[in-house]
C-alpha cells in the first residue's frame, strides 16, 4: 500500500516553524519519554519491531531505540517532523527508520510489527477508525498497541497543573495552556467515546485506563 500524504489530521498542519516550535517546547518532557520508552521496551518482545505512529520530533522513538531491545520505526504525516526526527536520531547515534505517511494508509505490509504506540496525537486524526484498522492490519497476531492521549473531561485546573510541571518558559507555558484550552481539549475523546471508536474497528474492544489528564488505550490483535 502506498502512503498518502494528503491531510490526515484535524486542524493546522505541523510544518515549518510550527514543527520547530513544537520540537523545542516538548524537549522538556524527556523524562516522560524515557519512562514510556522503558515501559514499552519491557512490554514488547525482545528483538521485535516497534512502530510509533505520529512520533513528531521523534523523542520517544529515539529513547526506545537507545534501549536496544527492539528495532524502531516512526511514521508521521509531517515532512518537517520526519526531517527533524531523522536529524535528532543521527545526533543521538541511534537507528530509527522515520518515514512520512498517513496513519490511515500505512506504507507497511500486513503483520509487520510486534508493538505500536501513538502518544498525544490520535485526537488529531481525521480518520480515527481507519487509523485503528491500519494499526490492526500491520500488527502481528498477539501484538499490542498503546494509544496515550488527552481526555476530553480533564479540568482546566488539571491541565494547568500538568503544563506547569513541564518546565516551560513563561511564553511557551501560556501558549501551551491556550492550545489545550482552545484546541486540544475540544478534539480529545472521553473514555466512553474512545471505547465506541474501538468498537467500530477491527480490534472490537480495548482496555482503557485513566492516567492523569489523559488515558491509556491498550489494544491487542487476537
C-alpha positions as CSV (number, residue, x, y, z in Angstrom):
1,X,0.0,0.0,0.0
2,X,1.3,3.4,-0.9
3,X,1.4,6.0,1.8
4,X,-0.8,9.1,1.3
5,X,0.5,12.5,2.3
6,X,-3.0,14.0,1.9
7,X,-4.3,15.7,5.0
8,X,-4.8,13.0,7.7
9,X,-5.2,15.3,10.7
10,X,-7.7,17.8,12.1
11,X,-6.7,21.5,12.3
12,X,-3.4,23.2,11.4
13,X,-0.6,21.2,9.9
14,X,2.6,20.8,11.9
15,X,5.1,22.0,9.3
16,X,7.9,24.6,9.2
17,X,8.2,27.0,12.2
18,X,5.3,25.3,14.0
19,X,7.0,21.9,13.9
20,X,10.3,23.6,15.1
21,X,8.4,25.3,18.0
22,X,6.7,22.0,19.0
23,X,10.0,20.2,18.9
24,X,11.7,22.8,21.2
25,X,8.8,23.0,23.6
26,X,8.3,19.3,24.1
27,X,12.0,18.6,24.7
28,X,11.4,19.4,28.4
29,X,9.2,16.3,28.6
30,X,12.2,14.0,28.1
31,X,11.8,12.2,31.5
32,X,8.2,11.3,30.4
33,X,9.5,10.0,27.0
34,X,12.2,7.9,28.8
35,X,9.7,6.4,31.3
36,X,7.3,5.5,28.5
37,X,10.2,4.0,26.4
38,X,11.2,1.8,29.3
39,X,7.6,0.7,29.7
40,X,7.3,-0.2,26.0
41,X,10.7,-1.9,25.9
42,X,9.7,-4.2,28.8
43,X,6.3,-5.0,27.3
44,X,7.2,-5.5,23.6
45,X,9.0,-8.8,22.7
46,X,12.8,-8.5,22.8
47,X,14.1,-8.5,19.2
48,X,10.7,-7.4,17.8
49,X,9.7,-4.4,15.8
50,X,8.0,-1.4,17.3
51,X,6.2,1.3,15.4
52,X,5.5,4.8,16.7
53,X,2.6,6.4,14.9
54,X,2.9,10.2,14.7
55,X,6.2,10.5,16.5
56,X,6.6,14.2,15.9
57,X,10.2,15.2,16.6
58,X,11.0,11.6,17.4
59,X,11.9,11.8,21.1
60,X,10.0,8.7,22.2
61,X,11.1,6.6,19.3
62,X,14.7,7.7,19.8
63,X,14.6,6.8,23.6
64,X,13.1,3.4,22.7
65,X,15.9,2.8,20.2
66,X,18.5,3.7,22.8
67,X,17.4,0.8,25.0
68,X,18.3,-1.5,22.1
69,X,15.7,-4.2,22.7
70,X,13.5,-3.6,19.6
71,X,14.0,-2.2,16.2
72,X,12.1,1.0,15.9
73,X,10.1,2.7,13.0
74,X,8.3,6.0,13.1
75,X,5.5,7.2,10.7
76,X,4.5,10.8,10.6
77,X,2.5,12.8,8.0
78,X,4.6,15.9,8.6
79,X,7.6,16.2,6.3
80,X,9.1,18.7,8.8
81,X,8.8,16.3,11.7
82,X,10.3,13.5,9.6
83,X,13.3,15.7,8.8
84,X,13.7,16.9,12.5
85,X,13.3,13.3,13.8
86,X,15.9,11.9,11.4
87,X,18.4,14.7,12.4
88,X,17.8,14.1,16.1
89,X,18.3,10.3,15.7
90,X,21.6,10.9,13.9
91,X,22.7,13.3,16.7
92,X,21.8,10.6,19.3
93,X,23.7,8.0,17.4
94,X,20.7,5.6,17.2
95,X,18.9,4.0,14.3
96,X,15.2,4.7,13.8
97,X,13.5,4.4,10.4
98,X,11.4,7.6,10.3
99,X,9.1,7.6,7.3
100,X,6.4,10.0,6.0
101,X,2.9,8.7,5.7
102,X,-0.7,8.7,6.7
103,X,-1.8,6.8,9.8
104,X,-4.9,5.6,8.0
105,X,-2.9,4.4,4.9
106,X,0.3,3.0,6.3
107,X,3.1,2.0,3.9
108,X,3.7,-1.3,5.6
109,X,2.8,-4.9,4.9
110,X,0.3,-6.9,7.0
111,X,1.7,-8.4,10.3
112,X,4.8,-6.2,10.3
113,X,5.1,-5.1,13.9
114,X,5.0,-6.6,17.4
115,X,4.1,-3.3,19.2
116,X,2.6,0.0,18.2
117,X,2.5,3.2,20.2
118,X,0.8,6.5,19.5
119,X,1.3,9.3,22.0
120,X,-0.6,12.6,22.2
121,X,-1.6,12.6,18.6
122,X,-4.6,10.3,18.0
123,X,-7.2,13.1,18.8
124,X,-5.9,14.9,15.7
125,X,-6.5,12.1,13.2
126,X,-9.1,12.9,10.6
127,X,-10.0,9.2,10.1
128,X,-9.7,7.6,13.6
129,X,-11.4,4.3,12.8
130,X,-9.2,4.0,9.6
131,X,-6.1,4.5,11.7
132,X,-7.2,1.9,14.2
133,X,-7.9,-0.6,11.4
134,X,-4.4,0.1,9.9
135,X,-2.8,-0.5,13.3
136,X,-4.7,-3.8,13.5
137,X,-3.6,-4.7,10.0
138,X,0.1,-4.1,10.5
139,X,0.3,-5.7,13.9
140,X,1.3,-9.3,14.2
141,X,-1.2,-11.8,15.8
142,X,-0.9,-11.3,19.5
143,X,0.7,-7.9,19.1
144,X,-0.3,-4.9,21.2
145,X,-0.9,-1.2,20.6
146,X,-0.9,1.6,23.2
147,X,-2.6,4.9,22.5
148,X,-1.8,7.5,25.1
149,X,-3.9,10.7,24.7
150,X,-5.7,13.6,26.4
151,X,-9.1,13.1,28.0
152,X,-11.9,15.5,27.0
153,X,-13.1,15.8,30.5
154,X,-9.8,16.8,32.0
155,X,-10.4,20.0,34.0
156,X,-8.7,23.3,33.3
157,X,-7.0,23.2,36.8
158,X,-5.6,19.7,36.0
159,X,-4.4,20.8,32.6
160,X,-2.7,24.0,34.1
161,X,-1.0,21.9,36.8
162,X,0.2,19.5,34.1
163,X,1.6,22.3,31.9
164,X,3.2,24.0,35.0
165,X,5.1,20.7,35.5
166,X,6.5,20.7,32.0
167,X,9.4,23.1,32.7
168,X,8.4,25.6,30.0
169,X,9.3,29.3,30.0
170,X,6.5,31.8,30.6
171,X,5.7,32.4,26.9
172,X,5.7,28.7,26.0
173,X,3.7,27.9,29.1
174,X,1.0,30.4,28.1
175,X,0.9,29.2,24.5
176,X,0.6,25.6,25.6
177,X,-2.2,26.3,28.0
178,X,-4.0,28.1,25.3
179,X,-3.5,25.2,22.9
180,X,-5.0,22.8,25.4
181,X,-8.0,25.1,26.2
182,X,-8.9,26.2,22.7
183,X,-7.9,23.2,20.5
184,X,-6.7,20.0,22.1
185,X,-9.4,19.5,24.7
186,X,-12.1,20.1,22.1
187,X,-10.6,17.4,19.9
188,X,-10.0,14.9,22.7
189,X,-12.2,12.0,23.4
190,X,-13.9,10.9,26.6
191,X,-13.2,7.3,27.7
192,X,-16.7,6.2,26.5
193,X,-16.3,7.9,23.1
194,X,-13.0,6.2,22.5
195,X,-14.4,2.9,23.5
196,X,-17.1,3.5,20.9
197,X,-14.5,4.2,18.3
198,X,-12.7,1.0,19.1
199,X,-15.9,-1.0,18.9
200,X,-16.3,0.2,15.2
201,X,-12.7,-1.0,14.4
202,X,-11.2,-4.4,13.8
203,X,-9.9,-4.5,17.4
204,X,-13.5,-4.5,18.7
205,X,-12.6,-3.8,22.3
206,X,-9.9,-2.1,24.4
207,X,-8.7,-1.8,27.9
208,X,-8.9,1.9,28.7
209,X,-7.2,3.3,31.8
210,X,-7.3,6.9,33.1
211,X,-3.8,8.4,33.6
212,X,-3.6,12.0,34.9
213,X,-5.2,14.3,32.3
214,X,-5.1,11.5,29.8
215,X,-5.9,7.9,29.2
216,X,-4.0,4.8,28.1
217,X,-5.9,2.7,25.5
218,X,-4.5,-0.8,25.3
219,X,-5.4,-2.8,22.2
220,X,-4.5,-6.4,21.2
221,X,-4.7,-8.2,17.9
222,X,-6.2,-11.6,18.7
